[in-house]
Amino acid sequence: MRFTLLDRVTAIDPGKSITAIKTLTLSEEYLADHFPRFPVMPGVLMLESMTQAAAWTIRLGEDFAHAIVVLRSAKNVKYGDFVEPGKVLTVTAEVLSQDETTTKIKATGTVGGRTSLTARLTLERYNLADRVAHGDALDARVRGEMRKLWAVLHPAGRGVGAIRPVVYGAAVGPAAGPLSLSAAGSRTGATVTPPGDVAPLAGR
């Protein structure tokens, strides 16, 4: 993943669904050209945000079994409202079906409760070891980097142990509800809250 277009994962049901946010800031370089007098997030990057969110629920659902998760196709893509600096794009992705190599996703992006983007995505997943020489080492490196990035995107997950893997959308072991962030400061049922070390600093 060359760049990350998500700031935080707010809820995830591994292998089934995910909700994540992207806050657009005026400091992002591409806004200088898109457009100089009317800066808005490019549609292709909005689609990339949705793809990245979908890839995370796939990775967590199979416990990072495949190093590479990429977009194969995007269909029925429809755009609504613009995403302007200062606005928050909320992305949701739901797994519709999955086989040994591909996953079909229904994805939506909203801003302030209004739909900005909808699409049907097909993602492909594979390991480099199956395609190139010495791919095992590359796969291990990619998985390591993805696990580090996941700890940043979903810090609440660090305090509650590993997320249970699922196989093609079916939970393995005891059923677990979706993980979500709340402001309550404690864990109740399937609700997970950030640990104290990531709480905002008042007055800073």
Sequence and secondary structure as in RCSB ss.txt:
>XXXX:A:sequence
MRFTLLDRVTAIDPGKSITAIKTLTLSEEYLADHFPRFPVMPGVLMLESMTQAAAWTIRLGEDFAHAIVVLRSAK
NVKYGDFVEPGKVLTVTAEVLSQDETTTKIKATGTVGGRTSLTARLTLERYNLADRVAHGDALDARVRGEMRKLW
AVLHPAGRGVGAIRPVVYGAAVGPAAGPLSLSAAGSRTGATVTPPGDVAPLAGR
>XXXX:A:secstr
  S   SEEEEEETTTEEEEEEE  TT GGGGTS TTS    HHHHHHHHHHHHHHHHHHHTTT  SEEEEEEEE
EEEE S   TT EEEEEEEEEEE SSEEEEEEEEEETTEEEEEEEEEEEEE GGGTSTTHHHHHHHHHHHHHHHH
HHH GGGGGS     EETTEE SS    EE  SSSS BTTB    GGGS  TT 
